[in-house]
Each structure stands twice: as C-alpha cells, then as structure tokens.
Amino acid sequence: MYVKNLHIINYRNISQADLELSEGINCFVGLNGAGKTNLLDTIYYMSFCKSFFTSQDSQNICHNEPFFVLQAVYDRNGLDEQIYCGVKRGSKKQFKRNKKDYQRLSEHIGLLPLVIIAPFDELLIADGSEERRKYMDSVISQCDKVYLENLLRYNRLLQQRNALLKQMQEQENPNSTLLDVFDIQMAQLGNVISDRRQQFINWLKPVLSEYYKQISSDNELVSMEYVTGLQRYDFYQGYVESRQRDIVLGYTSRGVHKDDVEFSLGEYQIKKVGSQGQRKSFVIALKLAQFQYLTEYNGVKPILLLDDVFDKLDAVRGDNLISLVASEQFDQIFVTDTNRDRLKAVLQKSSKSYKIFDVVVGSITEA
C-alpha cells in the first residue's frame, strides 16, 4: 500500500501543495518550523481522521482561512482508494472514501494502516498512564473493529457513570440502582478489553526486544508489561467497593480505563534509569514492533512516517536505524530531516525508488 498523490489546501502553514509521491522513500528537507512535520501530519490525518498533534480540528486550519481540505489517492492491493477530508470552522468534518461519505468515522480506521515515529513519542515513557493506554488502543483498533466498538461503548458508559456520580453528590440519600446497571456492563466490557490488551502486549514484547538490539548494538534487555486492575480486584467488585469514594470524587476511580503499561530496561523502569539515547531507541523499537504487528494482522504493510528520528541518536544507533528503514521490511516511507546529507545516507543504503522535496515556510517543491 502506498500514497500515489496528495493535495493539501490550508493545512496549518501549508496554504497549497500538490505532490506526486514515490512508492518508496519520500524525503522532506528543511529548517525547523518550515512545515515538514505538518506535511507528515496530513498523511496521518488521512488514516486516523484526526491530527497526531492536536485534538482540535480548528487548530489545523491556516490562520484567517475558513477551512482546510486534504485529498489523496492510495494504491491498496492494486486498487485505487480516493480519500477526501474537509474541515470548515464551526461545521462537522467531512470524510469520504471513493466519493461516498462515511456514516461513522470509526468505519475508516484500519483501512490505511500507518505508523509514525516522532519526537513526541518519548512522552510514552515520560508521561502518565493515559498516553500508554491511548497508544495500545490506537494500535489494536487499527486491526480489530470489535475491540474499537467495545472501547467506544465502554467510554460512553464511563461518561454516563461519571455524570451520574456528580449528580449523586447533590443527593442526601443517592439511589445506587442505576450504578448497578453501569457497573455490570462496564465490568463485562472491561474484561474483554483487558484480555485483548494483554494479547497485544504478549505479541509485541519479543519483537520490541529484537528491534532494540538491532538499533542499540548491545545486549541490554528491554521489556514491557501490562498492568491491569484485574491483577488486584475483579472489575465489578472494584466499582462497588469504590462507590462512596467515587461519589465524593465525582469520577470513576477504578476500571480498565486506569490500566497501564510498564516499560523496563533490565530490572528497572526505563523512565527512571534510561539515558536519552536509550529512551529514543526504545520508542523507535516499539514503533517498529507495532509496524510488524499491523502487517501481520492486516496483511498490508503500513505507511511509515519518520519525523526527525535521527536527532539525539549517536552515530552507531543512527547508522543502525538507517540500515533498518532502508531494508525491504518496509514499503513506502516518509522521512523529514534538517540534514540533507543524512537523508542521502538513507537513500544510498536502499534500492527503493525515492523523491526529495524541499520545504520552505510551508512551500513544498520537488528537488
């Protein structure tokens, strides 16, 4: 699968661009702030119906413009897929596949699998559990529609339960009958979601370890473990036991929405002992393992986006990464860098076709 062409109007600092793309490697060279990352974000948006960097669509519209439009043609298993997205200020976004509107945006997720590796990925290590849950949910949802539906149902019930808890704060003798209804349904969904996440982590662990070794050229052991409330309590019982506390707090303090993933380097959490290079190597290895997971479950190799991935890597790790991404494991790749010579090193190690684009203040031209 690959993107054949891309048309952009008013996306962030890119006022207009019409690009014919290589099915191999596409390199975007320019200074920081020129718009390289914005270009990658348009491709991410076409896969996930949202930006990688912000949840507010209006923030992706060029200043003083009323809308943005993204259009692309993909080759997917030899067949053309025309994807259109339009966002107008104050209006609902439009998403179309082959000129037909989607009834629900969730129907689109998984059609165009994609993996992005970007500087923000280190937040997976440094930030709280919400970042890691979002990561798991995003990857699994790309290849498991049932999981996505269960997750959406659980989140709707969670919102309703939290709203009820806030109402109960104002009642002298709150009736817990409705809470029983929510708790039974959420416990059932929580068990299914937790089991699927555990399967995902079990699959990813050995692949993560192997990629880390290839990037770091050493024998450091890395791993990941799923940390779920089910290890401490039954979900339904947990909801019941925490009811009084939840009413005081006004939100649900237990459940699968509080689960986490623990990343380790040797016997310790990598967030506590990992150097900058080790952390970056870890998240790159994690994303490459994700690539293999999506390939196996979807039967289609995802598009790979690499945003300034070589920054903060030493020469050895950088060379190892170049050798990896230039291999035949990957099909279409989009890579950004401020260093043209470093991108040439990627191209020299690969037999793939390629194109180089210069990015200057939102203007993109083929070199």
C-alpha positions as CSV (number, residue, x, y, z in Angstrom):
1,M,0.0,0.0,0.0
2,Y,1.2,3.5,-0.8
3,V,0.1,7.1,-1.3
4,K,0.2,8.0,-5.0
5,N,-0.5,11.7,-4.7
6,L,-1.5,14.2,-2.1
7,H,-3.4,17.5,-2.4
8,I,-3.4,20.0,0.5
9,I,-5.2,23.3,1.0
10,N,-4.9,25.5,4.1
11,Y,-3.4,22.9,6.5
12,R,-1.5,24.7,9.2
13,N,1.2,26.6,7.4
14,I,0.8,24.8,4.1
15,S,-1.5,27.0,2.0
16,Q,-1.4,24.7,-1.0
17,A,0.5,21.7,-2.2
18,D,0.1,19.1,-5.0
19,L,2.5,16.3,-4.6
20,E,3.2,13.2,-6.8
21,L,4.9,10.8,-4.4
22,S,7.3,7.9,-4.7
23,E,6.1,4.5,-3.7
24,G,9.5,4.0,-2.0
25,I,11.1,6.8,0.1
26,N,9.9,10.4,0.2
27,C,12.3,12.8,1.9
28,F,11.3,16.3,3.1
29,V,14.3,18.6,3.8
30,G,14.0,22.0,5.5
31,L,14.7,24.1,8.6
32,N,12.8,23.6,11.8
33,G,9.4,25.2,11.6
34,A,9.3,25.1,7.8
35,G,6.3,22.7,7.7
36,K,7.9,19.3,7.3
37,T,6.0,17.9,10.3
38,N,2.8,19.5,9.1
39,L,3.1,17.6,5.9
40,L,3.5,14.3,7.7
41,D,0.5,15.2,9.8
42,T,-1.7,15.4,6.8
43,I,-0.9,11.8,5.9
44,Y,-1.5,10.8,9.5
45,Y,-4.9,12.6,9.4
46,M,-6.0,10.7,6.3
47,S,-5.5,7.4,8.2
48,F,-7.0,8.3,11.6
49,C,-9.4,11.2,10.8
50,K,-7.5,13.4,13.2
51,S,-4.2,15.1,13.8
52,F,-1.3,13.4,15.6
53,F,-0.6,16.6,17.5
54,T,-3.9,18.2,18.4
55,S,-7.5,17.1,19.1
56,Q,-9.0,20.4,17.9
57,D,-9.5,20.3,14.2
58,S,-9.8,24.1,14.0
59,Q,-6.2,24.4,15.1
60,N,-5.1,22.7,11.9
61,I,-6.7,25.4,9.7
62,C,-4.4,28.1,8.3
63,H,-4.7,31.4,10.2
64,N,-7.5,33.6,8.8
65,E,-8.8,30.8,6.5
66,P,-12.3,29.3,6.8
67,F,-11.4,25.6,6.0
68,F,-8.8,23.0,5.1
69,V,-9.0,20.2,2.6
70,L,-6.9,17.1,2.2
71,Q,-7.2,14.7,-0.8
72,A,-5.2,11.7,-1.7
73,V,-5.2,8.6,-3.9
74,Y,-3.8,5.4,-2.4
75,D,-2.9,2.2,-4.1
76,R,-4.2,-0.5,-1.8
77,N,-3.6,-4.1,-3.1
78,G,-3.6,-2.8,-6.6
79,L,-6.8,-0.8,-6.3
80,D,-7.1,2.9,-6.1
81,E,-8.7,4.4,-3.0
82,Q,-9.7,8.1,-3.2
83,I,-9.8,9.7,0.3
84,Y,-11.2,13.2,0.9
85,C,-11.3,15.2,4.2
86,G,-12.7,18.6,4.6
87,V,-13.0,20.7,7.8
88,K,-14.8,24.0,8.0
89,R,-14.8,26.2,11.0
90,G,-17.9,25.6,13.0
91,S,-19.0,22.7,10.9
92,K,-18.8,18.9,11.1
93,K,-15.8,17.4,9.3
94,Q,-16.4,15.5,6.1
95,F,-14.7,12.3,5.4
96,K,-15.2,10.4,2.1
97,R,-13.9,7.2,0.6
98,N,-14.3,7.0,-3.2
99,K,-16.7,10.0,-3.1
100,K,-19.0,8.3,-0.5
101,D,-19.5,9.8,3.0
102,Y,-18.8,7.6,6.0
103,Q,-21.7,7.1,8.3
104,R,-19.2,6.9,11.2
105,L,-15.6,7.8,11.2
106,S,-14.7,4.6,13.1
107,E,-15.5,2.8,9.8
108,H,-12.4,4.3,8.3
109,I,-9.9,3.3,11.0
110,G,-7.7,0.4,9.8
111,L,-8.3,0.9,6.1
112,L,-5.0,2.8,5.7
113,P,-2.6,1.4,8.4
114,L,0.1,3.8,9.4
115,V,3.0,4.1,11.9
116,I,4.5,7.4,12.9
117,I,7.8,7.8,14.8
118,A,8.2,11.4,16.1
119,P,9.9,13.3,18.9
120,F,6.7,13.4,20.9
121,D,6.9,9.6,21.2
122,E,9.1,9.9,24.2
123,L,6.1,11.0,26.2
124,L,5.1,7.3,26.1
125,I,7.9,6.8,28.6
126,A,7.9,10.1,30.4
127,D,4.1,10.9,30.8
128,G,1.3,9.2,32.7
129,S,-0.6,6.1,32.0
130,E,-3.2,7.8,29.7
131,E,-0.5,8.2,27.0
132,R,0.3,4.5,27.1
133,R,-3.4,3.4,27.1
134,K,-4.1,5.6,24.1
135,Y,-1.1,4.0,22.3
136,M,-2.4,0.5,23.0
137,D,-6.0,1.4,22.0
138,S,-4.9,3.1,18.8
139,V,-2.8,0.2,17.5
140,I,-5.3,-2.5,18.4
141,S,-8.2,-0.6,16.9
142,Q,-6.4,-0.4,13.5
143,C,-6.8,-4.2,13.1
144,D,-9.7,-5.1,15.4
145,K,-13.1,-3.5,14.8
146,V,-14.7,-5.4,17.6
147,Y,-12.2,-4.0,20.0
148,L,-12.8,-0.5,18.8
149,E,-16.6,-0.9,19.2
150,N,-16.1,-2.3,22.7
151,L,-13.8,0.6,23.6
152,L,-16.3,3.2,22.3
153,R,-19.1,1.5,24.3
154,Y,-17.1,1.4,27.4
155,N,-16.1,5.1,27.1
156,R,-19.7,6.1,26.6
157,L,-20.8,4.2,29.7
158,L,-17.9,5.7,31.7
159,Q,-19.0,9.2,30.7
160,Q,-22.6,8.4,31.8
161,R,-21.4,6.9,35.1
162,N,-19.2,9.9,35.8
163,A,-22.2,12.3,35.1
164,L,-24.4,10.2,37.5
165,L,-21.7,10.4,40.2
166,K,-21.7,14.2,40.0
167,Q,-25.5,14.2,40.3
168,M,-25.3,12.0,43.3
169,Q,-23.0,14.4,45.1
170,E,-26.0,16.7,45.5
171,Q,-28.3,14.0,46.8
172,E,-28.7,13.2,50.5
173,N,-29.5,9.5,50.0
174,P,-28.5,8.6,46.5
175,N,-30.0,5.6,44.9
176,S,-27.4,3.2,43.5
177,T,-29.7,1.1,41.3
178,L,-28.6,2.9,38.1
179,L,-24.9,2.5,39.2
180,D,-25.5,-1.3,39.3
181,V,-26.6,-1.2,35.6
182,F,-23.5,0.7,34.6
183,D,-21.1,-1.4,36.7
184,I,-22.3,-4.7,35.3
185,Q,-22.0,-3.6,31.7
186,M,-18.6,-1.8,32.3
187,A,-17.2,-4.9,34.1
188,Q,-18.1,-7.1,31.2
189,L,-16.6,-4.8,28.6
190,G,-13.6,-4.2,30.8
191,N,-12.7,-7.9,31.0
192,V,-12.9,-8.2,27.2
193,I,-10.8,-5.0,26.7
194,S,-8.2,-6.1,29.3
195,D,-7.8,-9.6,27.7
196,R,-7.3,-8.1,24.2
197,R,-4.7,-5.6,25.5
198,Q,-2.8,-8.5,27.2
199,Q,-2.7,-10.4,24.0
200,F,-1.3,-7.4,22.2
201,I,1.5,-6.8,24.8
202,N,2.4,-10.5,24.7
203,W,2.8,-10.4,20.9
204,L,4.8,-7.1,21.0
205,K,7.3,-8.0,23.7
206,P,9.7,-10.3,21.9
207,V,9.6,-8.1,18.7
208,L,10.4,-5.0,20.7
209,S,13.4,-6.7,22.3
210,E,14.8,-7.8,18.9
211,Y,14.4,-4.4,17.3
212,Y,16.0,-2.7,20.3
213,K,19.1,-5.0,20.0
214,Q,19.4,-4.1,16.3
215,I,19.3,-0.4,17.0
216,S,21.5,-0.3,20.1
217,S,24.0,-2.9,19.0
218,D,24.2,-4.2,22.6
219,N,22.7,-6.9,24.8
220,E,20.6,-4.6,27.1
221,L,17.3,-6.3,27.9
222,V,14.2,-4.3,27.4
223,S,10.6,-5.4,28.1
224,M,7.1,-4.2,28.6
225,E,4.3,-5.5,31.0
226,Y,0.6,-4.8,31.0
227,V,-0.5,-3.6,34.5
228,T,-4.3,-4.0,34.9
229,G,-6.6,-3.6,37.8
230,L,-7.7,-7.2,37.3
231,Q,-4.4,-8.2,38.9
232,R,-5.7,-6.7,42.2
233,Y,-9.5,-6.8,42.0
234,D,-12.5,-8.0,40.0
235,F,-13.7,-5.1,37.9
236,Y,-17.3,-5.3,39.1
237,Q,-16.3,-5.6,42.8
238,G,-13.9,-2.8,42.3
239,Y,-16.7,-0.5,41.1
240,V,-18.9,-1.5,44.1
241,E,-16.1,-1.0,46.7
242,S,-15.2,2.4,45.4
243,R,-18.7,3.8,45.0
244,Q,-18.7,6.1,48.0
245,R,-15.2,7.4,47.1
246,D,-16.3,7.9,43.5
247,I,-19.3,9.9,44.6
248,V,-17.0,12.2,46.6
249,L,-14.5,12.5,43.7
250,G,-17.2,12.8,41.0
251,Y,-15.5,10.3,38.7
252,T,-14.8,6.6,38.4
253,S,-11.5,5.8,40.1
254,R,-11.2,2.1,39.2
255,G,-11.6,0.1,35.9
256,V,-9.8,-0.8,32.7
257,H,-9.6,3.0,31.9
258,K,-6.9,3.2,34.7
259,D,-4.7,0.4,33.4
260,D,-1.1,1.0,32.3
261,V,2.0,-0.5,30.6
262,E,5.4,-0.6,32.3
263,F,8.5,-0.2,30.1
264,S,11.7,-1.6,31.6
265,L,15.4,-1.6,30.8
266,G,17.0,-4.5,32.6
267,E,15.3,-4.8,36.0
268,Y,14.3,-1.1,36.3
269,Q,11.8,1.2,34.7
270,I,13.3,2.9,31.7
271,K,11.8,6.2,32.7
272,K,14.0,6.1,35.9
273,V,17.3,4.8,34.5
274,G,17.3,5.2,30.8
275,S,19.6,7.7,29.1
276,Q,18.3,10.0,26.3
277,G,19.7,7.7,23.6
278,Q,18.2,4.6,25.3
279,R,14.8,6.1,25.6
280,K,14.7,7.2,22.0
281,S,16.0,3.7,20.9
282,F,13.2,2.1,23.0
283,V,10.4,4.1,21.4
284,I,11.7,3.6,17.9
285,A,11.9,-0.1,18.6
286,L,8.4,-0.1,20.0
287,K,7.0,1.6,16.9
288,L,8.9,-0.8,14.5
289,A,7.4,-3.7,16.5
290,Q,4.0,-2.0,16.1
291,F,4.7,-1.9,12.3
292,Q,5.2,-5.7,12.3
293,Y,2.1,-6.2,14.4
294,L,-0.1,-4.3,11.9
295,T,1.5,-6.0,9.0
296,E,0.7,-9.4,10.4
297,Y,-2.9,-8.7,11.4
298,N,-3.9,-6.5,8.4
299,G,-2.0,-8.3,5.7
300,V,-0.9,-4.9,4.4
301,K,2.4,-3.1,5.2
302,P,1.6,0.2,6.9
303,I,3.0,3.5,5.6
304,L,5.9,4.6,7.8
305,L,6.4,8.2,8.9
306,L,9.7,9.2,10.4
307,D,9.8,12.7,11.8
308,D,13.3,13.9,12.8
309,V,14.1,10.4,14.1
310,F,17.9,10.7,13.8
311,D,18.1,13.7,16.2
312,K,19.7,12.8,19.6
313,L,20.9,9.4,18.4
314,D,24.6,8.7,18.4
315,A,26.4,7.7,15.2
316,V,26.1,4.0,15.8
317,R,22.4,4.0,16.7
318,G,21.7,6.4,13.8
319,D,23.5,4.1,11.3
320,N,21.7,1.0,12.6
321,L,18.4,2.8,12.2
322,I,19.3,3.9,8.6
323,S,20.1,0.2,7.7
324,L,16.8,-0.9,9.2
325,V,14.5,1.5,7.5
326,A,16.3,1.2,4.2
327,S,15.7,-2.6,4.2
328,E,12.9,-4.4,2.3
329,Q,10.9,-4.9,5.5
330,F,9.2,-1.5,4.8
331,D,7.4,-0.2,1.7
332,Q,6.5,3.5,1.5
333,I,8.4,5.7,3.9
334,F,8.1,9.5,4.6
335,V,11.1,10.9,6.4
336,T,11.9,14.5,7.5
337,D,15.3,16.0,8.4
338,T,17.1,19.3,8.5
339,N,20.2,17.4,7.3
340,R,20.2,16.6,3.6
341,D,23.4,14.6,3.8
342,R,21.9,12.3,6.4
343,L,19.0,11.6,4.2
344,K,21.3,10.8,1.3
345,A,22.9,8.2,3.5
346,V,19.4,6.6,3.9
347,L,18.9,6.6,0.1
348,Q,22.4,5.2,-0.6
349,K,21.7,2.1,1.5
350,S,18.4,1.4,-0.1
351,S,17.4,0.0,-3.5
352,K,14.0,1.7,-3.3
353,S,12.8,4.5,-5.6
354,Y,12.8,7.9,-3.9
355,K,11.9,11.6,-4.2
356,I,13.4,14.5,-2.3
357,F,11.3,17.6,-1.5
358,D,12.5,21.0,-0.2
359,V,10.2,22.6,2.4
360,V,10.5,26.4,2.9
361,V,7.9,28.2,5.1
362,G,5.0,25.9,4.0
363,S,6.1,25.7,0.4
364,I,6.9,22.2,-0.9
365,T,8.8,21.7,-4.1
366,E,10.4,18.6,-5.6
367,A,14.2,18.9,-5.6
